[in-house]
Amino acid sequence: MAPSRETKNRVVRIKLVDGSMINGQVNINKGDTGYDRLSDLLESSKEKFITIVNVACYQKEIEEPLKSEVLFLNKSHILWAVPEITQQ
């Protein structure tokens, strides 16, 4: 059995190349030494997708956000991403 890893969620805002905005949480603790920042997660070539939980997706043509418990997002669709400022 693999050793369990502590989840280290960070609230993020992500803008996609189509103009959509995503708010949610990502786990930045992947068990690798020095792998504890949002930029580490996004720059890693180990995985093409990131998993986002507690998601709200805002699209230009839809007034209310689309909400989901989980979203698997291909990194190639990300224009920019920022962590919530109030986090430590």
Sine and cosine of phi, psi and omega as CSV:
sin_phi,cos_phi,sin_psi,cos_psi,sin_omega,cos_omega
0.00,0.00,0.70,-0.71,-0.02,-1.00
-0.95,0.30,0.56,-0.83,0.03,-1.00
-0.92,0.40,0.61,-0.80,0.00,-1.00
-0.98,0.22,0.54,-0.84,0.03,-1.00
-0.91,-0.41,0.61,-0.80,0.05,-1.00
-0.94,0.33,0.71,-0.71,0.05,-1.00
-0.98,0.19,0.73,-0.68,0.00,-1.00
-0.81,-0.59,0.99,0.14,-0.06,-1.00
-0.98,0.19,0.60,-0.80,0.09,-1.00
-0.77,-0.64,0.69,-0.72,0.09,-1.00
-0.98,0.22,0.75,-0.66,-0.04,-1.00
-0.74,-0.67,0.39,-0.92,0.17,-0.99
-0.87,-0.50,0.77,-0.64,-0.07,-1.00
-0.78,-0.62,0.74,-0.68,0.10,-0.99
-0.96,-0.28,0.76,-0.65,0.00,-1.00
-1.00,-0.09,0.31,-0.95,-0.04,-1.00
-0.89,0.46,-0.38,0.92,0.03,-1.00
-1.00,0.07,0.03,1.00,0.02,-1.00
0.99,-0.12,-0.16,0.99,0.03,-1.00
-0.93,0.37,0.46,-0.89,0.07,-1.00
-0.88,-0.48,0.65,-0.76,0.03,-1.00
-0.82,-0.57,0.75,-0.66,0.14,-0.99
-0.90,-0.43,0.67,-0.74,0.02,-1.00
0.01,-1.00,-0.24,-0.97,-0.02,-1.00
-0.85,-0.53,0.66,-0.75,0.09,-1.00
-0.84,-0.55,0.53,-0.85,0.07,-1.00
-1.00,0.00,0.92,-0.40,-0.02,-1.00
-1.00,-0.04,-0.05,1.00,0.01,-1.00
-1.00,-0.04,0.99,-0.16,0.00,-1.00
-0.97,-0.23,0.15,0.99,0.06,-1.00
1.00,0.07,-0.14,0.99,0.02,-1.00
-1.00,0.06,0.63,-0.78,0.04,-1.00
-0.89,0.46,0.73,-0.68,0.01,-1.00
0.98,0.21,0.18,0.98,-0.07,-1.00
-0.96,-0.29,0.95,0.31,-0.09,-1.00
-0.67,-0.74,0.38,0.92,0.03,-1.00
-0.81,-0.58,0.40,-0.92,0.06,-1.00
-0.86,0.51,-0.65,0.76,0.00,-1.00
-0.89,0.46,-0.58,0.82,0.05,-1.00
-0.88,0.47,-0.69,0.73,0.00,-1.00
-0.89,0.45,-0.69,0.72,-0.07,-1.00
-0.97,0.25,-0.53,0.85,-0.03,-1.00
-1.00,0.08,-0.26,0.97,-0.03,-1.00
-0.91,0.42,0.70,-0.71,0.03,-1.00
-1.00,-0.09,0.09,1.00,0.00,-1.00
-0.92,0.40,-0.58,0.82,-0.07,-1.00
-0.75,-0.67,0.69,-0.72,0.04,-1.00
-0.99,0.15,-0.34,0.94,-0.07,-1.00
-0.88,-0.47,0.48,-0.88,0.18,-0.98
-0.90,-0.43,0.51,-0.86,0.02,-1.00
-0.98,-0.19,0.80,-0.60,0.00,-1.00
-0.87,-0.50,0.73,-0.69,0.02,-1.00
-0.90,-0.44,0.33,-0.94,-0.03,-1.00
0.79,0.61,0.85,0.53,-0.18,-0.98
-1.00,-0.03,0.65,-0.76,0.22,-0.97
-0.79,-0.61,0.84,-0.54,-0.03,-1.00
-0.92,-0.38,0.83,-0.56,-0.02,-1.00
-0.95,-0.30,0.84,-0.54,0.02,-1.00
-0.88,-0.47,0.51,-0.86,-0.08,-1.00
-0.84,0.54,-0.69,0.72,-0.12,-0.99
-1.00,0.09,-0.08,1.00,-0.02,-1.00
-0.87,-0.49,0.83,-0.55,-0.06,-1.00
-0.94,0.34,-0.72,0.70,-0.01,-1.00
-1.00,0.03,0.62,-0.78,0.02,-1.00
-0.94,0.34,0.52,-0.85,0.14,-0.99
-1.00,0.08,0.75,-0.66,-0.06,-1.00
-0.89,-0.45,0.56,-0.83,-0.01,-1.00
-0.46,-0.89,0.46,-0.89,0.06,-1.00
-0.96,0.29,-0.55,0.84,-0.04,-1.00
-0.53,-0.85,0.55,-0.83,0.04,-1.00
-0.62,-0.78,0.74,-0.67,0.09,-1.00
-0.97,-0.24,0.90,-0.43,-0.14,-0.99
-0.91,-0.41,0.80,-0.60,0.08,-1.00
-0.94,0.34,0.81,-0.59,-0.06,-1.00
-0.87,0.50,-0.43,0.90,-0.04,-1.00
-0.93,0.38,-0.22,0.98,0.01,-1.00
-1.00,-0.05,-0.02,1.00,-0.06,-1.00
-1.00,0.04,0.82,-0.57,0.10,-1.00
-1.00,0.08,-0.75,0.66,0.10,-1.00
-0.42,-0.91,0.32,-0.95,0.02,-1.00
-0.56,-0.83,0.64,-0.77,0.03,-1.00
-0.69,-0.72,0.61,-0.80,0.10,-0.99
-0.98,0.20,0.45,-0.89,0.09,-1.00
-0.88,0.48,0.74,-0.67,-0.11,-0.99
-0.90,0.43,-0.54,0.84,-0.11,-0.99
-0.97,0.25,-0.01,1.00,-0.02,-1.00
-1.00,0.09,0.44,-0.90,0.04,-1.00
-1.00,-0.01,0.00,0.00,0.00,0.00
